Amino acid sequence: MPRDPPRPSSSSTACDWTSPASIRSLCQMRSICTERRLDLKPDWLTADTAYGTGKLLAWLLGQSITPHIPVWERYPSSDGMFSRSEFIYDAERNVYVCPNGKLLRTSGTVHDGRVRNYLSQPQDCRTCTLKQRCTRAPFKKIARDINEDARNHARSLKGTQEFERSSNARKKVEMRFAHLKVQHGFERLRLRGLTGARDEFHLAAIVQNLKTMALRLIGPPTRRPSAAMA
């Protein structure tokens, strides 16, 4: 059984729920609470790129939940340099193979609790004719997420019909939150505690629903032309 994620503090300012680690904990907490209280377990979950970290993707797959989430890529390619995808990972030997056929190996040490570094040999890089397109350092380093298999699985789902359908559904829901923020100035919660946050959000949702109902029943307001001044 997976360990339960930490419960959030009752104070709305006690924790930064925008960090990747906090997002992961919040998502895990919601999933566990939904299963325990409502006897519901989702088959898939959709979210934006902020949720696409290796740890969360691996946790979702461990719960048999399909992640329809774009992977959070940390390795943007530089102009004129080899991209990370041009270094081929050999799972059987646990090495990366560079475009010139040289090997990048790892000591197995996990850095920052999330990656293993794969390094080339400096003597190989010194005599390599492709070094100018590879790295400006004495050797090449590739950081591989310890949950890279989960990230690769999530990448393989992107572009499928199911992924696109759930992404479109997510955008429709998020539009309501964007409307609250832009049109009603609902940028932050002003009441402290979980109860206060729930009540404040319920009031904002009621206002939004009443506005939607009025627009559908009555229609948008029409502007009357102003009277001309003599």
C-alpha positions as protocol buffer text, in pm:
chain_id: "A"
residue {
  index: 1
  type: MET
  ca { x: 0 y: 0 z: 0 }
}
residue {
  index: 2
  type: PRO
  ca { x: 138 y: 346 z: -80 }
}
residue {
  index: 3
  type: ARG
  ca { x: 202 y: 581 z: 204 }
}
residue {
  index: 4
  type: ASP
  ca { x: -60 y: 846 z: 254 }
}
residue {
  index: 5
  type: PRO
  ca { x: 54 y: 1193 z: 144 }
}
residue {
  index: 6
  type: PRO
  ca { x: 84 y: 1464 z: 409 }
}
residue {
  index: 7
  type: ARG
  ca { x: -230 y: 1653 z: 503 }
}
residue {
  index: 8
  type: PRO
  ca { x: -225 y: 2025 z: 423 }
}
residue {
  index: 9
  type: SER
  ca { x: -212 y: 2274 z: 704 }
}
residue {
  index: 10
  type: SER
  ca { x: -535 y: 2446 z: 800 }
}
residue {
  index: 11
  type: SER
  ca { x: -364 y: 2778 z: 737 }
}
residue {
  index: 12
  type: SER
  ca { x: -390 y: 2892 z: 377 }
}
residue {
  index: 13
  type: THR
  ca { x: -45 y: 3054 z: 398 }
}
residue {
  index: 14
  type: ALA
  ca { x: 141 y: 2769 z: 570 }
}
residue {
  index: 15
  type: CYS
  ca { x: 244 y: 2589 z: 252 }
}
residue {
  index: 16
  type: ASP
  ca { x: 322 y: 2684 z: -105 }
}
residue {
  index: 17
  type: TRP
  ca { x: 86 y: 2461 z: -304 }
}
residue {
  index: 18
  type: THR
  ca { x: 234 y: 2576 z: -635 }
}
residue {
  index: 19
  type: SER
  ca { x: 563 y: 2385 z: -601 }
}
residue {
  index: 20
  type: PRO
  ca { x: 597 y: 2052 z: -789 }
}
residue {
  index: 21
  type: ALA
  ca { x: 636 y: 1853 z: -465 }
}
residue {
  index: 22
  type: SER
  ca { x: 327 y: 2014 z: -310 }
}
residue {
  index: 23
  type: ILE
  ca { x: 128 y: 1960 z: -630 }
}
residue {
  index: 24
  type: ARG
  ca { x: 217 y: 1591 z: -615 }
}
residue {
  index: 25
  type: SER
  ca { x: 112 y: 1563 z: -251 }
}
residue {
  index: 26
  type: LEU
  ca { x: -213 y: 1747 z: -315 }
}
residue {
  index: 27
  type: CYS
  ca { x: -298 y: 1523 z: -611 }
}
residue {
  index: 28
  type: GLN
  ca { x: -221 y: 1209 z: -410 }
}
residue {
  index: 29
  type: MET
  ca { x: -432 y: 1333 z: -119 }
}
residue {
  index: 30
  type: ARG
  ca { x: -731 y: 1405 z: -343 }
}
residue {
  index: 31
  type: SER
  ca { x: -710 y: 1064 z: -509 }
}
residue {
  index: 32
  type: ILE
  ca { x: -690 y: 879 z: -178 }
}
residue {
  index: 33
  type: CYS
  ca { x: -971 y: 1080 z: -18 }
}
residue {
  index: 34
  type: THR
  ca { x: -1196 y: 1027 z: -321 }
}
residue {
  index: 35
  type: GLU
  ca { x: -1142 y: 652 z: -308 }
}
residue {
  index: 36
  type: ARG
  ca { x: -1197 y: 628 z: 68 }
}
residue {
  index: 37
  type: ARG
  ca { x: -1496 y: 859 z: 106 }
}
residue {
  index: 38
  type: LEU
  ca { x: -1681 y: 805 z: -222 }
}
residue {
  index: 39
  type: ASP
  ca { x: -1557 y: 457 z: -319 }
}
residue {
  index: 40
  type: LEU
  ca { x: -1445 y: 602 z: -652 }
}
residue {
  index: 41
  type: LYS
  ca { x: -1115 y: 542 z: -825 }
}
residue {
  index: 42
  type: PRO
  ca { x: -1038 y: 718 z: -1156 }
}
residue {
  index: 43
  type: ASP
  ca { x: -921 y: 524 z: -1459 }
}
residue {
  index: 44
  type: TRP
  ca { x: -731 y: 827 z: -1591 }
}
residue {
  index: 45
  type: LEU
  ca { x: -631 y: 1172 z: -1476 }
}
residue {
  index: 46
  type: THR
  ca { x: -574 y: 1484 z: -1684 }
}
residue {
  index: 47
  type: ALA
  ca { x: -374 y: 1789 z: -1578 }
}
residue {
  index: 48
  type: ASP
  ca { x: -136 y: 2048 z: -1717 }
}
residue {
  index: 49
  type: THR
  ca { x: 242 y: 2027 z: -1744 }
}
residue {
  index: 50
  type: ALA
  ca { x: 301 y: 2138 z: -1384 }
}
residue {
  index: 51
  type: TYR
  ca { x: 177 y: 1794 z: -1277 }
}
residue {
  index: 52
  type: GLY
  ca { x: 398 y: 1606 z: -1525 }
}
residue {
  index: 53
  type: THR
  ca { x: 685 y: 1525 z: -1289 }
}
residue {
  index: 54
  type: GLY
  ca { x: 842 y: 1182 z: -1277 }
}
residue {
  index: 55
  type: LYS
  ca { x: 737 y: 1111 z: -918 }
}
residue {
  index: 56
  type: LEU
  ca { x: 370 y: 1193 z: -975 }
}
residue {
  index: 57
  type: LEU
  ca { x: 355 y: 1003 z: -1305 }
}
residue {
  index: 58
  type: ALA
  ca { x: 512 y: 697 z: -1142 }
}
residue {
  index: 59
  type: TRP
  ca { x: 272 y: 720 z: -848 }
}
residue {
  index: 60
  type: LEU
  ca { x: -30 y: 739 z: -1080 }
}
residue {
  index: 61
  type: LEU
  ca { x: 85 y: 439 z: -1282 }
}
residue {
  index: 62
  type: GLY
  ca { x: 144 y: 251 z: -956 }
}
residue {
  index: 63
  type: GLN
  ca { x: -222 y: 317 z: -872 }
}
residue {
  index: 64
  type: SER
  ca { x: -331 y: 192 z: -1218 }
}
residue {
  index: 65
  type: ILE
  ca { x: -437 y: 546 z: -1314 }
}
residue {
  index: 66
  type: THR
  ca { x: -352 y: 646 z: -1672 }
}
residue {
  index: 67
  type: PRO
  ca { x: -183 y: 988 z: -1676 }
}
residue {
  index: 68
  type: HIS
  ca { x: -312 y: 1212 z: -1956 }
}
residue {
  index: 69
  type: ILE
  ca { x: -52 y: 1471 z: -1856 }
}
residue {
  index: 70
  type: PRO
  ca { x: 219 y: 1638 z: -2067 }
}
residue {
  index: 71
  type: VAL
  ca { x: 563 y: 1549 z: -1934 }
}
residue {
  index: 72
  type: TRP
  ca { x: 752 y: 1828 z: -1761 }
}
residue {
  index: 73
  type: GLU
  ca { x: 1068 y: 1842 z: -1973 }
}
residue {
  index: 74
  type: ARG
  ca { x: 1381 y: 1974 z: -1805 }
}
residue {
  index: 75
  type: TYR
  ca { x: 1615 y: 1937 z: -2098 }
}
residue {
  index: 76
  type: PRO
  ca { x: 1551 y: 2203 z: -2366 }
}
residue {
  index: 77
  type: SER
  ca { x: 1784 y: 2168 z: -2663 }
}
residue {
  index: 78
  type: SER
  ca { x: 2024 y: 2450 z: -2742 }
}
residue {
  index: 79
  type: ASP
  ca { x: 2053 y: 2594 z: -3092 }
}
residue {
  index: 80
  type: GLY
  ca { x: 2309 y: 2409 z: -3298 }
}
residue {
  index: 81
  type: MET
  ca { x: 2380 y: 2154 z: -3023 }
}
residue {
  index: 82
  type: PHE
  ca { x: 2275 y: 1790 z: -3008 }
}
residue {
  index: 83
  type: SER
  ca { x: 1941 y: 1744 z: -2838 }
}
residue {
  index: 84
  type: ARG
  ca { x: 1903 y: 1497 z: -2554 }
}
residue {
  index: 85
  type: SER
  ca { x: 1698 y: 1266 z: -2774 }
}
residue {
  index: 86
  type: GLU
  ca { x: 2005 y: 1206 z: -2993 }
}
residue {
  index: 87
  type: PHE
  ca { x: 2172 y: 1027 z: -2702 }
}
residue {
  index: 88
  type: ILE
  ca { x: 2027 y: 675 z: -2707 }
}
residue {
  index: 89
  type: TYR
  ca { x: 1963 y: 497 z: -2378 }
}
residue {
  index: 90
  type: ASP
  ca { x: 2062 y: 128 z: -2373 }
}
residue {
  index: 91
  type: ALA
  ca { x: 1852 y: -24 z: -2094 }
}
residue {
  index: 92
  type: GLU
  ca { x: 2030 y: -361 z: -2106 }
}
residue {
  index: 93
  type: ARG
  ca { x: 2371 y: -206 z: -2037 }
}
residue {
  index: 94
  type: ASN
  ca { x: 2235 y: 96 z: -1845 }
}
residue {
  index: 95
  type: VAL
  ca { x: 2438 y: 342 z: -2054 }
}
residue {
  index: 96
  type: TYR
  ca { x: 2376 y: 626 z: -2297 }
}
residue {
  index: 97
  type: VAL
  ca { x: 2531 y: 610 z: -2643 }
}
residue {
  index: 98
  type: CYS
  ca { x: 2637 y: 944 z: -2791 }
}
residue {
  index: 99
  type: PRO
  ca { x: 2601 y: 1033 z: -3163 }
}
residue {
  index: 100
  type: ASN
  ca { x: 2966 y: 930 z: -3212 }
}
residue {
  index: 101
  type: GLY
  ca { x: 2913 y: 589 z: -3052 }
}
residue {
  index: 102
  type: LYS
  ca { x: 3086 y: 658 z: -2719 }
}
residue {
  index: 103
  type: LEU
  ca { x: 2931 y: 548 z: -2389 }
}
residue {
  index: 104
  type: LEU
  ca { x: 2810 y: 761 z: -2099 }
}
residue {
  index: 105
  type: ARG
  ca { x: 2805 y: 567 z: -1773 }
}
residue {
  index: 106
  type: THR
  ca { x: 2666 y: 628 z: -1425 }
}
residue {
  index: 107
  type: SER
  ca { x: 2793 y: 547 z: -1080 }
}
residue {
  index: 108
  type: GLY
  ca { x: 2434 y: 480 z: -969 }
}
residue {
  index: 109
  type: THR
  ca { x: 2426 y: 768 z: -722 }
}
residue {
  index: 110
  type: VAL
  ca { x: 2087 y: 943 z: -705 }
}
residue {
  index: 111
  type: HIS
  ca { x: 2126 y: 1321 z: -693 }
}
residue {
  index: 112
  type: ASP
  ca { x: 1863 y: 1548 z: -536 }
}
residue {
  index: 113
  type: GLY
  ca { x: 1649 y: 1242 z: -481 }
}
residue {
  index: 114
  type: ARG
  ca { x: 1542 y: 1227 z: -847 }
}
residue {
  index: 115
  type: VAL
  ca { x: 1821 y: 1183 z: -1107 }
}
residue {
  index: 116
  type: ARG
  ca { x: 2126 y: 975 z: -1193 }
}
residue {
  index: 117
  type: ASN
  ca { x: 2404 y: 1142 z: -1387 }
}
residue {
  index: 118
  type: TYR
  ca { x: 2555 y: 969 z: -1690 }
}
residue {
  index: 119
  type: LEU
  ca { x: 2904 y: 1097 z: -1780 }
}
residue {
  index: 120
  type: SER
  ca { x: 3131 y: 1053 z: -2078 }
}
residue {
  index: 121
  type: GLN
  ca { x: 3506 y: 1002 z: -2054 }
}
residue {
  index: 122
  type: PRO
  ca { x: 3701 y: 1330 z: -2093 }
}
residue {
  index: 123
  type: GLN
  ca { x: 3960 y: 1160 z: -2316 }
}
residue {
  index: 124
  type: ASP
  ca { x: 3682 y: 1052 z: -2555 }
}
residue {
  index: 125
  type: CYS
  ca { x: 3550 y: 1408 z: -2576 }
}
residue {
  index: 126
  type: ARG
  ca { x: 3894 y: 1565 z: -2635 }
}
residue {
  index: 127
  type: THR
  ca { x: 3945 y: 1370 z: -2959 }
}
residue {
  index: 128
  type: CYS
  ca { x: 3581 y: 1373 z: -3073 }
}
residue {
  index: 129
  type: THR
  ca { x: 3512 y: 1551 z: -3403 }
}
residue {
  index: 130
  type: LEU
  ca { x: 3153 y: 1624 z: -3290 }
}
residue {
  index: 131
  type: LYS
  ca { x: 3242 y: 1792 z: -2959 }
}
residue {
  index: 132
  type: GLN
  ca { x: 3153 y: 2143 z: -3080 }
}
residue {
  index: 133
  type: ARG
  ca { x: 2794 y: 2026 z: -3136 }
}
residue {
  index: 134
  type: CYS
  ca { x: 2782 y: 1827 z: -2814 }
}
residue {
  index: 135
  type: THR
  ca { x: 2915 y: 2018 z: -2513 }
}
residue {
  index: 136
  type: ARG
  ca { x: 3140 y: 2307 z: -2414 }
}
residue {
  index: 137
  type: ALA
  ca { x: 3245 y: 2125 z: -2096 }
}
residue {
  index: 138
  type: PRO
  ca { x: 3538 y: 1879 z: -2078 }
}
residue {
  index: 139
  type: PHE
  ca { x: 3284 y: 1594 z: -2076 }
}
residue {
  index: 140
  type: LYS
  ca { x: 2915 y: 1535 z: -2152 }
}
residue {
  index: 141
  type: LYS
  ca { x: 2663 y: 1487 z: -1871 }
}
residue {
  index: 142
  type: ILE
  ca { x: 2307 y: 1359 z: -1904 }
}
residue {
  index: 143
  type: ALA
  ca { x: 2075 y: 1355 z: -1602 }
}
residue {
  index: 144
  type: ARG
  ca { x: 1821 y: 1071 z: -1617 }
}
residue {
  index: 145
  type: ASP
  ca { x: 1515 y: 1082 z: -1394 }
}
residue {
  index: 146
  type: ILE
  ca { x: 1483 y: 773 z: -1172 }
}
residue {
  index: 147
  type: ASN
  ca { x: 1122 y: 759 z: -1292 }
}
residue {
  index: 148
  type: GLU
  ca { x: 1212 y: 797 z: -1660 }
}
residue {
  index: 149
  type: ASP
  ca { x: 1015 y: 483 z: -1751 }
}
residue {
  index: 150
  type: ALA
  ca { x: 698 y: 650 z: -1621 }
}
residue {
  index: 151
  type: ARG
  ca { x: 784 y: 968 z: -1813 }
}
residue {
  index: 152
  type: ASN
  ca { x: 833 y: 767 z: -2132 }
}
residue {
  index: 153
  type: HIS
  ca { x: 497 y: 596 z: -2081 }
}
residue {
  index: 154
  type: ALA
  ca { x: 327 y: 935 z: -2040 }
}
residue {
  index: 155
  type: ARG
  ca { x: 501 y: 1061 z: -2356 }
}
residue {
  index: 156
  type: SER
  ca { x: 366 y: 763 z: -2552 }
}
residue {
  index: 157
  type: LEU
  ca { x: 8 y: 858 z: -2458 }
}
residue {
  index: 158
  type: LYS
  ca { x: 30 y: 1211 z: -2597 }
}
residue {
  index: 159
  type: GLY
  ca { x: -146 y: 1244 z: -2929 }
}
residue {
  index: 160
  type: THR
  ca { x: -377 y: 948 z: -2876 }
}
residue {
  index: 161
  type: GLN
  ca { x: -751 y: 998 z: -2913 }
}
residue {
  index: 162
  type: GLU
  ca { x: -810 y: 943 z: -2541 }
}
residue {
  index: 163
  type: PHE
  ca { x: -539 y: 1193 z: -2445 }
}
residue {
  index: 164
  type: GLU
  ca { x: -678 y: 1464 z: -2674 }
}
residue {
  index: 165
  type: ARG
  ca { x: -1034 y: 1405 z: -2553 }
}
residue {
  index: 166
  type: SER
  ca { x: -940 y: 1442 z: -2187 }
}
residue {
  index: 167
  type: SER
  ca { x: -722 y: 1747 z: -2263 }
}
residue {
  index: 168
  type: ASN
  ca { x: -1016 y: 1921 z: -2430 }
}
residue {
  index: 169
  type: ALA
  ca { x: -1237 y: 1840 z: -2132 }
}
residue {
  index: 170
  type: ARG
  ca { x: -975 y: 1984 z: -1895 }
}
residue {
  index: 171
  type: LYS
  ca { x: -959 y: 2310 z: -2091 }
}
residue {
  index: 172
  type: LYS
  ca { x: -1335 y: 2355 z: -2058 }
}
residue {
  index: 173
  type: VAL
  ca { x: -1313 y: 2319 z: -1680 }
}
residue {
  index: 174
  type: GLU
  ca { x: -1012 y: 2547 z: -1650 }
}
residue {
  index: 175
  type: MET
  ca { x: -1193 y: 2818 z: -1846 }
}
residue {
  index: 176
  type: ARG
  ca { x: -1431 y: 2854 z: -1552 }
}
residue {
  index: 177
  type: PHE
  ca { x: -1142 y: 2913 z: -1314 }
}
residue {
  index: 178
  type: ALA
  ca { x: -982 y: 3160 z: -1556 }
}
residue {
  index: 179
  type: HIS
  ca { x: -1314 y: 3347 z: -1578 }
}
residue {
  index: 180
  type: LEU
  ca { x: -1330 y: 3373 z: -1198 }
}
residue {
  index: 181
  type: LYS
  ca { x: -978 y: 3513 z: -1189 }
}
residue {
  index: 182
  type: VAL
  ca { x: -998 y: 3757 z: -1480 }
}
residue {
  index: 183
  type: GLN
  ca { x: -1360 y: 3872 z: -1475 }
}
residue {
  index: 184
  type: HIS
  ca { x: -1430 y: 3859 z: -1100 }
}
residue {
  index: 185
  type: GLY
  ca { x: -1085 y: 3931 z: -954 }
}
residue {
  index: 186
  type: PHE
  ca { x: -1078 y: 3597 z: -770 }
}
residue {
  index: 187
  type: GLU
  ca { x: -700 y: 3574 z: -759 }
}
residue {
  index: 188
  type: ARG
  ca { x: -655 y: 3455 z: -402 }
}
residue {
  index: 189
  type: LEU
  ca { x: -850 y: 3334 z: -101 }
}
residue {
  index: 190
  type: ARG
  ca { x: -902 y: 3592 z: 172 }
}
residue {
  index: 191
  type: LEU
  ca { x: -1044 y: 3366 z: 442 }
}
residue {
  index: 192
  type: ARG
  ca { x: -806 y: 3144 z: 636 }
}
residue {
  index: 193
  type: GLY
  ca { x: -854 y: 2774 z: 699 }
}
residue {
  index: 194
  type: LEU
  ca { x: -1008 y: 2499 z: 490 }
}
residue {
  index: 195
  type: THR
  ca { x: -1364 y: 2589 z: 593 }
}
residue {
  index: 196
  type: GLY
  ca { x: -1318 y: 2954 z: 504 }
}
residue {
  index: 197
  type: ALA
  ca { x: -1162 y: 2864 z: 170 }
}
residue {
  index: 198
  type: ARG
  ca { x: -1450 y: 2629 z: 89 }
}
residue {
  index: 199
  type: ASP
  ca { x: -1716 y: 2886 z: 179 }
}
residue {
  index: 200
  type: GLU
  ca { x: -1544 y: 3163 z: -17 }
}
residue {
  index: 201
  type: PHE
  ca { x: -1508 y: 2947 z: -325 }
}
residue {
  index: 202
  type: HIS
  ca { x: -1870 y: 2831 z: -303 }
}
residue {
  index: 203
  type: LEU
  ca { x: -1987 y: 3193 z: -298 }
}
residue {
  index: 204
  type: ALA
  ca { x: -1774 y: 3277 z: -600 }
}
residue {
  index: 205
  type: ALA
  ca { x: -1910 y: 2973 z: -787 }
}
residue {
  index: 206
  type: ILE
  ca { x: -2269 y: 3074 z: -703 }
}
residue {
  index: 207
  type: VAL
  ca { x: -2208 y: 3421 z: -850 }
}
residue {
  index: 208
  type: GLN
  ca { x: -2058 y: 3267 z: -1161 }
}
residue {
  index: 209
  type: ASN
  ca { x: -2349 y: 3025 z: -1205 }
}
residue {
  index: 210
  type: LEU
  ca { x: -2608 y: 3300 z: -1156 }
}
residue {
  index: 211
  type: LYS
  ca { x: -2434 y: 3510 z: -1419 }
}
residue {
  index: 212
  type: THR
  ca { x: -2430 y: 3216 z: -1661 }
}
residue {
  index: 213
  type: MET
  ca { x: -2799 y: 3146 z: -1593 }
}
residue {
  index: 214
  type: ALA
  ca { x: -2895 y: 3510 z: -1654 }
}
residue {
  index: 215
  type: LEU
  ca { x: -2704 y: 3520 z: -1983 }
}
residue {
  index: 216
  type: ARG
  ca { x: -2877 y: 3206 z: -2107 }
}
residue {
  index: 217
  type: LEU
  ca { x: -3230 y: 3304 z: -1997 }
}
residue {
  index: 218
  type: ILE
  ca { x: -3225 y: 3677 z: -2070 }
}
residue {
  index: 219
  type: GLY
  ca { x: -2933 y: 3721 z: -2306 }
}
residue {
  index: 220
  type: PRO
  ca { x: -2644 y: 3965 z: -2294 }
}
residue {
  index: 221
  type: PRO
  ca { x: -2725 y: 4324 z: -2201 }
}
residue {
  index: 222
  type: THR
  ca { x: -2783 y: 4560 z: -2492 }
}
residue {
  index: 223
  type: ARG
  ca { x: -2632 y: 4905 z: -2496 }
}
residue {
  index: 224
  type: ARG
  ca { x: -2875 y: 5187 z: -2553 }
}
residue {
  index: 225
  type: PRO
  ca { x: -2751 y: 5470 z: -2774 }
}
residue {
  index: 226
  type: SER
  ca { x: -2686 y: 5783 z: -2574 }
}
residue {
  index: 227
  type: ALA
  ca { x: -2908 y: 6083 z: -2645 }
}
residue {
  index: 228
  type: ALA
  ca { x: -2748 y: 6347 z: -2867 }
}
residue {
  index: 229
  type: MET
  ca { x: -2675 y: 6672 z: -2696 }
}
residue {
  index: 230
  type: ALA
  ca { x: -2825 y: 6983 z: -2858 }
}
